[in-house]
Amino acid sequence: MEEASTGSDSDYSSTWVSWFLSSKGNEYFCEVDEDFILDRFNLTGLNNEVANYPQALDLITDSLDDDIQDELRGSLDVQARLLYGLIHARWIVTARGLTKMLEKYKRADFGRCPRVLCASQPLLPVGLTDIPYEKSVKLYCGRCEDLYSPKSSRHGSIDGAYFGTTFPHLLFLVYPTLIPLKDGELPSNPIKESSTDSRSRRRPREDTEAGVAAEGGAEGISTANVALKAERYRPRIYGFQVNEIAKLQRWQEAIRDRQIARLEALEDKTP
Amino acid sequence: MASRQKSPATDAQQPPGEDEVASGNGEGDEIMEEAEEQEDGYTSSTPTSTLTWISWFCSLPGHEYFCEVTEDFIEDDFNLTGLNAMVPFWKEAMEMVLDVEPEDEDTSKIPDVSIVESSAEMLYGLVHQRYILTRAGLQAMADKYESGVFGSCPRVYCVGCNVVPCGRVDIPGSDTVKLFCPNCNDIFVPPSSRFQGVDGAFFGTTFAHLFFQTYRELSPAPFWRAPSAGGSPLSPRSVSGSNGSRASPFNNPNPHGGQKRAAGYVYVPRIYGFKVSERAKSGPRMQWLRLRPETPEELDMVDWRGRWINGDDGYDDDDEEEEEDRQMEDFDPEAAEGEDDDDEEEEEEDEAVGTTPMKGQKSGKQAGSDPLTRTPGPVRSVRTSPTASEGPRSLDDKPLIDLSVYTLPSFGQSFGEGKVRTVRQWAPRTDWAGTAEV
């Protein structure tokens, strides 16, 4: 891993954080505001998590003494990454952190859903656990609501705890207008067109209502029966559906319909 | 990078005529380096080497998914019925594919060798679509499948299930090749852009499914029950490992159905350890897409129009599930909102700490009563949620304390010891990077 090389690279850019963000493989991370890091309250408990915590924190905030030994520096870089990752996990579930990640989401910095019928829906990073060193980062698709592994091994080795289990779901909770439509690509349209289509369809809503949404608006949206619009792939042999798969798909759709009925009944009860 | 990835592919294609390919490998590499000079590479290399056009074509970068069609299949006119209407320069293309020396008169008629080249590619692709539906073709593709040439499903809970190439239409020129995962029955875009030039029709709509009908032991069954170790805390954690260790041999009562144990976990979104309620606008809407029944009999509870045969009442399990959901819903939005506020008003943390534990307790009661109501069918809740059995233990129990720590509940007092341990685990990090590929 060439990324683990040296801490002295920080000479090349102004701050440790900007060096970290610009190094290869760290594209998923966003910049944590300095005052968030400097507020000790936000770091509660992290001193147990990270060895050499004070020095690691100094390194992140560029206030490390220059006379620290070189051997320590090497391991300190590792600890600083861990510390930054854990702070990052806390930061991206704050209001300001969410907006920063939202920008990256809109730029599709986290890649796009590999599922064909998701029409290149941008993804969001998520962890399977909040404890470091357990599971690598995964990508959540808001359209099919499923998890995918990052394409590149560069990203496949990032710790999932640096993003946490909560982030993407909190994002859609806070910005309900950003919940992707469930419909797939438009029939007969090449994938690219339809994806830009669906995004441009959404965009006006995003921009006008994003502010409202943050204040708790967007009550008019109903997502009870959005699943009906979801497209799915139907395996066929010479045009005929495959028995066992067709049966499974009917069962799944019956489950879906029952959920929709349940949700619509709830909606009627509470207008 | 292309050349690195290419070598395993060519290895997999070696069986026919080892000598040829061994000498051919070098050729292939050269051609790859000068990928643009395909025609030149073709004309200059083929006559002098023993590499056939077919093995050369299959060794090109991006053509890893193709298997080598036997020449006698191509030479049998019956197999080509109807294709001559679709391929321009039919005769020349045939000669090129079969490495027949063209007669001089013919070459003069051809305006540009690259046109014949693309005709040959089209011809080979269409023949390939038919060939991989034959017994020999299926076998050739099965060999490639088992060696993992087609890659694996990007979906996390398919746990690296191998995929097969498929097309969405049988007519060339309309869509590129896709990958079909037999576990989630869905199609995916190949991870590398070099497959974006490969026509999906060269694999066809039928192959992927005929393949899994033929090799039923490779096809995951449509039902799935969470590993019976519902009580053991370890099993759900190692989702990736759960596939490997199985107690009993798997058997699908339907002899024509998939005979492989499915990877059935479905992702359950959580906010601070709590499931997102389906009553929330952002609540789960798509879990049905990946859900499997626990038993094959449940599949028969839906008629051909997709309706429940006995009405909803006959379906006990799910009534339970609904009740369970309702209980969750009672506290979910509340808890979630509480958290929300915390985030937006970090400074007022003291107050928030004052209020959230209340909520935590309230929810705690419900979460506490929840497992009780769940006990009749504990497996079910495990089934719908991959992390559920991890959840009730690590999350539903702990958040009662952890909720009060404002953003990341799990880092705080409760993991004090664990932390020290994990720090020392820096070295094994590569291990989980390995499991991450899964």
Chai-1 contact restraints between the chains, C-beta under 6 A:
chainA,res_idxA,chainB,res_idxB,connection_type,confidence,min_distance_angstrom,max_distance_angstrom,comment,restraint_id
A,G45,B,F411,contact,1.0,0.0,6.0,A-B,restraint_1
A,G45,B,G412,contact,1.0,0.0,6.0,A-B,restraint_2
A,N48,B,G416,contact,1.0,0.0,6.0,A-B,restraint_3
A,N48,B,K419,contact,1.0,0.0,6.0,A-B,restraint_4
A,E49,B,F411,contact,1.0,0.0,6.0,A-B,restraint_5
A,E49,B,K419,contact,1.0,0.0,6.0,A-B,restraint_6
A,A51,B,V423,contact,1.0,0.0,6.0,A-B,restraint_7
A,A89,B,L408,contact,1.0,0.0,6.0,A-B,restraint_8
A,R90,B,T407,contact,1.0,0.0,6.0,A-B,restraint_9
A,R90,B,L408,contact,1.0,0.0,6.0,A-B,restraint_10
A,V93,B,D343,contact,1.0,0.0,6.0,A-B,restraint_11
A,V93,B,T407,contact,1.0,0.0,6.0,A-B,restraint_12
A,T94,B,D343,contact,1.0,0.0,6.0,A-B,restraint_13
A,A95,B,D343,contact,1.0,0.0,6.0,A-B,restraint_14
A,A95,B,E344,contact,1.0,0.0,6.0,A-B,restraint_15
A,P114,B,P154,contact,1.0,0.0,6.0,A-B,restraint_16
A,P114,B,F188,contact,1.0,0.0,6.0,A-B,restraint_17
A,P114,B,V189,contact,1.0,0.0,6.0,A-B,restraint_18
A,R115,B,D186,contact,1.0,0.0,6.0,A-B,restraint_19
A,R115,B,F188,contact,1.0,0.0,6.0,A-B,restraint_20
A,V116,B,K178,contact,1.0,0.0,6.0,A-B,restraint_21
A,V116,B,I187,contact,1.0,0.0,6.0,A-B,restraint_22
A,V116,B,V189,contact,1.0,0.0,6.0,A-B,restraint_23
A,D130,B,L408,contact,1.0,0.0,6.0,A-B,restraint_24
A,D130,B,S410,contact,1.0,0.0,6.0,A-B,restraint_25
A,P132,B,T422,contact,1.0,0.0,6.0,A-B,restraint_26
A,Y133,B,T422,contact,1.0,0.0,6.0,A-B,restraint_27
A,Y133,B,Q425,contact,1.0,0.0,6.0,A-B,restraint_28
A,S136,B,A436,contact,1.0,0.0,6.0,A-B,restraint_29
A,K138,B,V156,contact,1.0,0.0,6.0,A-B,restraint_30
A,C144,B,M286,contact,1.0,0.0,6.0,A-B,restraint_31
A,E145,B,P284,contact,1.0,0.0,6.0,A-B,restraint_32
A,E145,B,M286,contact,1.0,0.0,6.0,A-B,restraint_33
A,D146,B,R155,contact,1.0,0.0,6.0,A-B,restraint_34
A,D146,B,Y267,contact,1.0,0.0,6.0,A-B,restraint_35
A,L147,B,V156,contact,1.0,0.0,6.0,A-B,restraint_36
A,L147,B,Y267,contact,1.0,0.0,6.0,A-B,restraint_37
A,Y148,B,P154,contact,1.0,0.0,6.0,A-B,restraint_38
A,Y148,B,R155,contact,1.0,0.0,6.0,A-B,restraint_39
A,S149,B,P154,contact,1.0,0.0,6.0,A-B,restraint_40
A,S149,B,V156,contact,1.0,0.0,6.0,A-B,restraint_41
A,K151,B,P191,contact,1.0,0.0,6.0,A-B,restraint_42
A,G156,B,A436,contact,1.0,0.0,6.0,A-B,restraint_43
A,S157,B,A433,contact,1.0,0.0,6.0,A-B,restraint_44
A,T165,B,R270,contact,1.0,0.0,6.0,A-B,restraint_45
A,T166,B,I271,contact,1.0,0.0,6.0,A-B,restraint_46
A,T166,B,Y272,contact,1.0,0.0,6.0,A-B,restraint_47
A,H169,B,P269,contact,1.0,0.0,6.0,A-B,restraint_48
A,H169,B,I271,contact,1.0,0.0,6.0,A-B,restraint_49
A,H169,B,V276,contact,1.0,0.0,6.0,A-B,restraint_50
A,L170,B,I271,contact,1.0,0.0,6.0,A-B,restraint_51
A,F172,B,S282,contact,1.0,0.0,6.0,A-B,restraint_52
A,L173,B,S282,contact,1.0,0.0,6.0,A-B,restraint_53
A,P176,B,K281,contact,1.0,0.0,6.0,A-B,restraint_54
A,P176,B,S282,contact,1.0,0.0,6.0,A-B,restraint_55
A,I179,B,S282,contact,1.0,0.0,6.0,A-B,restraint_56
A,I221,B,K281,contact,1.0,0.0,6.0,A-B,restraint_57
A,T223,B,K281,contact,1.0,0.0,6.0,A-B,restraint_58
A,V226,B,R285,contact,1.0,0.0,6.0,A-B,restraint_59
A,A227,B,R285,contact,1.0,0.0,6.0,A-B,restraint_60
A,Y233,B,D186,contact,1.0,0.0,6.0,A-B,restraint_61
A,Y233,B,I187,contact,1.0,0.0,6.0,A-B,restraint_62
A,P235,B,H209,contact,1.0,0.0,6.0,A-B,restraint_63
A,R236,B,T205,contact,1.0,0.0,6.0,A-B,restraint_64
A,I237,B,T206,contact,1.0,0.0,6.0,A-B,restraint_65
A,I237,B,H209,contact,1.0,0.0,6.0,A-B,restraint_66
A,I237,B,L210,contact,1.0,0.0,6.0,A-B,restraint_67
A,Y238,B,T206,contact,1.0,0.0,6.0,A-B,restraint_68
A,V242,B,H209,contact,1.0,0.0,6.0,A-B,restraint_69
A,E244,B,P222,contact,1.0,0.0,6.0,A-B,restraint_70
A,E244,B,G257,contact,1.0,0.0,6.0,A-B,restraint_71
A,I245,B,N185,contact,1.0,0.0,6.0,A-B,restraint_72
A,K247,B,L299,contact,1.0,0.0,6.0,A-B,restraint_73
A,L248,B,P222,contact,1.0,0.0,6.0,A-B,restraint_74
A,R250,B,V302,contact,1.0,0.0,6.0,A-B,restraint_75
A,R250,B,G306,contact,1.0,0.0,6.0,A-B,restraint_76
A,W251,B,P293,contact,1.0,0.0,6.0,A-B,restraint_77
A,W251,B,L299,contact,1.0,0.0,6.0,A-B,restraint_78
A,W251,B,V302,contact,1.0,0.0,6.0,A-B,restraint_79
A,Q252,B,W288,contact,1.0,0.0,6.0,A-B,restraint_80
A,Q252,B,L291,contact,1.0,0.0,6.0,A-B,restraint_81
A,E253,B,G306,contact,1.0,0.0,6.0,A-B,restraint_82
A,A254,B,V302,contact,1.0,0.0,6.0,A-B,restraint_83
A,A254,B,G306,contact,1.0,0.0,6.0,A-B,restraint_84
A,A254,B,W308,contact,1.0,0.0,6.0,A-B,restraint_85
A,I255,B,W288,contact,1.0,0.0,6.0,A-B,restraint_86
A,I255,B,L291,contact,1.0,0.0,6.0,A-B,restraint_87
A,R256,B,W288,contact,1.0,0.0,6.0,A-B,restraint_88
